[in-house]
Amino acid sequence: MQSFLIPVLLAEGDTSVIVTYSIPIVFAVAMGILVGFMYVKWLGRSRLATAQQDVDRLLNEARTEADVTRKTAEVDAKAEFIKRQEELRGESDEARADIKKAEVRLAKREDNLEGKLDTLVTKERNLEQSQEKLNDRGKVITVREEELATMVKERREALLNISSMSMDEARTTVLDELQSELDLEAADLIDKSVTAAKDEAMSRSREIVLTAIQRYASDHTCDSVVSSVEIPSDDMKGRVIGREGRNIRAFEKATGVDVIVDDTPGLVLVSAFDPVRREVARRSLETLIQDGRIHPGRIEELVVQVRKDVETECLETGKKAALEANVGGLHRKQLDLLGRLKYRTSYGQNILQHSLEVAFLCQIIADELGFDGRLARRCGLLHDIGKAIDHDMEGGHPKIGADFCKRFNERPEVLNAIEGHHADIPSTSPYTPIVMAADTISASRPGGRRESLDRYVQRLQQLETIAKTPNGVKEAYAIQAGREVRVIVDAKSVDDATAAKISRDVAKEIEENMTYPGEIRITVLREVRAVSHAR
């Protein structure tokens, strides 16, 4: 067997290896390659034929599916067409029915219009006939008016001849008589109207005030802030004063008050215009006396602590007052001033309690009158807030309070009520007179405020002096704690009309020359006595 030398390069360094193969092996390899090539070619044609068959099958299926879809679409389109056709027929039938109904209605309207036209024609004929009759009557009336004018003229001339007066004189006489009658009737009507209005106003105001008083009945016991401090013994006075007075000087400097140590046993007085400052001094002095350690360092430390406690208490008191009055939206500084009013009194009446009372009275009166009760309550609570700082600023407490609240964007009604509740400025809202009325009710009813005996006696004497001034007055007595003045007049020199005039004059004189809470009733008594003796 012949062999071939086939050089083969093997990757073993750079050495070339010569491999020897036989001819049958080479032929077998070539035949294998040829057979493999033929098989691959045949396999490719077989796959191509299979793919062609698949494509044809898919095309046939697609054509079949397309035919089915087309037929289905045609059936659906025909069904939709039939459905729409039926709907159109139904709509056309309804339209025809509506048109028929409209034609019927139009026919009826036409009949009605023809009937109305006939009626109008008939009425027009009747009006023409009535117009002719009126024209005839007008001619008759004209003739009669001419006859009456002639008769009046003749009668007038006859009356003038009888009375011997001219036309102008007669007209003047008649007009004067009519004027007198009209004046009397007008005066009577005015008097009745004024009397009715006064009665109605008095009845209504009395009802509102009584309702407000009955609905809010607070404790009216006069409250006062004590400015004295009790000490256990007179030896404590020396400790309060200190060596060469250094303790008392340090205390006065730290608190800003005057401490009065006199011969009164067991008592030291604290004097200050500022009620909060006086309260701080009172509490500090009581604490120092209880503690026993009294020296300048301890005094300064304790006063600072007590002042903080009082300021915190003022704020908390203001919050409680606002909560009790149900007034929200108040600034912290407003609440602090409200709390300070706890230590301020007016004629023995606590101002904070007075402000709460006025707030509730304002709400009651506003509700009775149909106004906003919440706004009225806010006006009443803040009306005396200026009294908390009036000792630090110039001016009256209404102006000070209004300027203070204006910085916190209070409503104009509230500002006017604060500044005008003593009639210092004109009232621009109905809430101002409501606050004025509530303030008067709270201050003037029994138990509200106390008055010193000297001022009380002076007021009664002044009332009696004014009441004795008019001529014809015999005696005058102030009774019911100055709420009423009874004036006894001489029945011989004073008649009923003069008695009424004396009552008005005395009331006017009291209003102009005196300051008093509430109102004073003036009663003039004119009595005629007839005395006989049976023996």
Buried (B, 14 or more C-beta within 10 A) or exposed (E): EEEEEEEEEEEEEEEEEEEEEEEEEEEEEEEEEEEEEEEEEEEEEEEEEEEEEEEEEEEEEEEEEEEEEEEEEEEEEEEEEEEEEEEEEEEEEEEEEEEEEEEEEEEEEEEEEEEEEEEEEEEEEEEEEEEEEEEEEEEEEEEEEEEEEEEEEEEEEEEBEEEEBEEEEBEEEEEEEEEEEEEEEEEEEEEEEEEEEEEEEEEEEEEBBEBBBEEBEBEBEEBEBEBBBEBEEEEBBEBBBBEEEEBBBBBBEBBBBBBBBEEEEEBBBBEBEBBBBBBBBBBBBBBBBEEEEBBBEBBBEBBEEBBEEBBEBBBEBBBBBBEEBBBEEBBEBBBBBBBBBBBBBEBBBBBBBBBBBBBBBBBBBBBBEEBBBBBBBBBBBBBBBBBBBBBEEEEBBBBBBBBBBBEEEBBEBBBBBBBBBBEEBEBEBBBBBBBBBBBBBBBBBEEBBBBEEEEEEEBBEBBBEBBEEBEBBEEBBBEEEBBBBBBBBEBEEBEEEBBEBBBEBBBEBBEEEEEBBEEBEBEBEBEEEEEEEEE
